[in-house]
Amino acid sequence: MPATSKAQQKAAGAALAAKRGEEPRSHLRGASKQMEESMTEKQLEEFAGTKRKGLPEKKG
């Protein structure tokens, strides 16, 4: 399932970095923290890999 907004795509990228150990979990907050805890790495890759062109800034 692709991300539906730029904010969602960015949050997924931050959560994916934390899940892989590239960034500390303490840097996460809000949606990215919840995503890291509740989603698998594969799901996060799908959200983070969404092309940003044409997406709204925030989900309407």
N, C-alpha and C positions, 0 to 999 in steps of 0.2 A: 504494500500500500504506500503510495507516494505521499510526501508532505503536502499539505494544502495551503501553506503560507510560508513566507520567508522566515518568520519568527520560529515556526515549528521546525523548519529545516536546520536553522542555527542551533536550536536547543538539542536536536538529535545529534548534531555534530559534536557538541560539547559533551553530551552524555556518552557518546561512543568513545571519545578520547579518554574519558574517565574509566570506562569499562575496560579498555585495553591497557590501562595503566600509564598512559601518556601524560595525563594530567591528574593531579590529586582530586579525590572526591570532595574535599573541603572547598574547592573552588566552585562547585555546583550549587545552584539555588533555583527555587521555583520549579518550572516545568522540566528543566533538564535534570534536576535531581530526581524527580518522580519517574521520568523516563528511564534513567539509568537503573533505578531499582526494579521497575516493573517490566522492562522489555529485554528481549534477548539481543545479543550482538548482531545477529542477522536482521532482526527487525529494525534496529537502529541504523544499520548500513543502508537499508532501503529508504528510510526517511532522510537520512543525511545525504544520500546520493541523488536526491531529486534535483533536477535542474531548476534554478531560481528564476530564470527568465519567464515573465508572464505571471508569476505568483504575486498575490497581494502581500503587503507588509504583514498584516495580521489577519487571522481568520475572522470573517465577517459574521 
